[in-house]
Amino acid sequence: MTEQHPRGVYSAALTPVTTEGTPDATLFVTHCQRLLAEGCDGIAMLGTTGEANSFANDERRALLEAVVAAGIAPDRLLPGTGVAALSETVALTRHALSLGVTTVVMLPPFYYKGVTEDGLFAAYAEVVQRLADPRLRIVLYHIPQMSAVPIPFPVIARLRAAYPGTFSGIKDSAGDLAHMEALVEACPGLAVLAGADPLMLPLLRKGGAGCITATSNLVAADLAFVFRHFSDLNRAAEVEAAQARIVAMRNRASRFAQMASLKALLADRTGEEGWHRLRPPLLPLSEAERGALLVE
Amino acid sequence: MTEQHPRGVYSAALTPVTTEGTPDATLFVTHCQRLLAEGCDGIAMLGTTGEANSFANDERRALLEAVVAAGIAPDRLLPGTGVAALSETVALTRHALSLGVTTVVMLPPFYYKGVTEDGLFAAYAEVVQRLADPRLRIVLYHIPQMSAVPIPFPVIARLRAAYPGTFSGIKDSAGDLAHMEALVEACPGLAVLAGADPLMLPLLRKGGAGCITATSNLVAADLAFVFRHFSDLNRAAEVEAAQARIVAMRNRASRFAQMASLKALLADRTGEEGWHRLRPPLLPLSEAERGALLVE
């Protein structure tokens, strides 16, 4: 079996926001260091949970530069670089490569809906061709409930055949374990990463590669424990207990708007102000929601 | 009744593409001048039909600058400036204002789905507040089948109340005449523009302000005629004939992928090479489709 890349627990890190409404790079670096210390294998920054598509490309670049400048190893970073415009996806990915960050998570171009498989293939293929960098590794980002542009199996197969080694993984955030398992079956060697925290454990048991998830902002240590010991029969009870905490936190953060809930919980835990803010169109929880969430 | 702004026939202009895959500014200027000569009141450039969201913000800015530099009056331009990231919507709109282009067509932030009305209101409100330019006029862009983010009536009402005069119009591309008529009813003074060519005539009869449409790339003169004479009983037969040609062309361009079909028809009519290309994820028609379209 080909070695999966990436493999492990990657946090879809939340992005703190300053009083000016811009990404708070200082606090973000602190958070990334904390997540790594808690056991994450890396940081999948600037994804859906990170509100990436609410930030300008300049803001995204500055945040990635800050993290690298702070000394976090580039090979532990999986930034999102897929945007609606092909030429900007190329520019963001080239920027990441220029910093030594060689694995990126790439949404399909997500403005046009109902695009053909040929069109979707062409978009990803043109990005790879324009970049022409053999270091590049792409994690496809399947999140149809948000992008409204699913990535069908035949497109994945064509991309992997056309650019061997480049399309090394997929983050499957559709929330359907059967779909993730089918990907593992259909695409030998493809690193299939669960996009929902509770599904990492069952997916690992079927040959999955780990997770890129949101609740990891709060339960990184438990996820890391499950990842490292899921096949260790002597620690089955501990794995079970960690998994139960993961599920409980995921449920807790899903009662109200997810990103706002995660930020409220993190603000409460750390006392860090920057977690109270989101950029529109996302908004913080109402006071009533926040109160209900925090008394749980 | 408040004067509607904008009012008239605005072409959702197609964007020609060079062999390098970038917007062809020279050919685009030629096309804009042709559309105005055919009777369009203005050019709604860089919209869905113009593949705007497939182009980088730098490419969008350069195209707008080329059109203004070519001498097309800024008050005849309605560029699209709404993108997924609030700060980029601000930057694109500020750039338009810097060129004297004061009316823009603005998509809602379209990455996050299922956003609250408060969140949608906050996004538009923050754009207006950050720009703080009394010249700004915004045409809201309702195209839920593509953006997957509808703009509900209460949000429109709140924005108009909070920023009187700023939210002057709406391009309704949902294709439902009843929805457009309801907007006319519910929002006195709001310029409601049909997003589908065949619906301009019935909408004008109910108090609508005109259209921003795709087929106008091919039937601008007929649309202009209908707009100028729809209430002139002496020219009812000519209006009817023009409307029939509009409907026929719209149907012809809807058999295969719409933008690719419009480009194929325009390439065929003008002999201009740049219309043969689209940027992925959109693709040109296949040879078979093109053949079938052009023999009609």
Interface residues (C-beta under 8 A of the other chain):
Chain A: G21 T22 T48 N53 S54 F55 A56 N57 E59 V83 A84 A85 L86 S87 E88 A91 P108 P109 F110 Y111 Y112 K113 V115 T116 D118 G119 L120 A122 A123 A125 E126 Q145 M146 S147 A148 V149 A257 R279 P280 P281 L282 L283
Chain B: G21 T22 T48 N53 S54 F55 A56 N57 E59 V83 A84 A85 L86 S87 E88 A91 P108 P109 F110 Y111 Y112 K113 V115 T116 D118 G119 L120 A122 A123 A125 E126 Q145 M146 S147 A148 V149 A257 R279 P280 P281 L282 L283
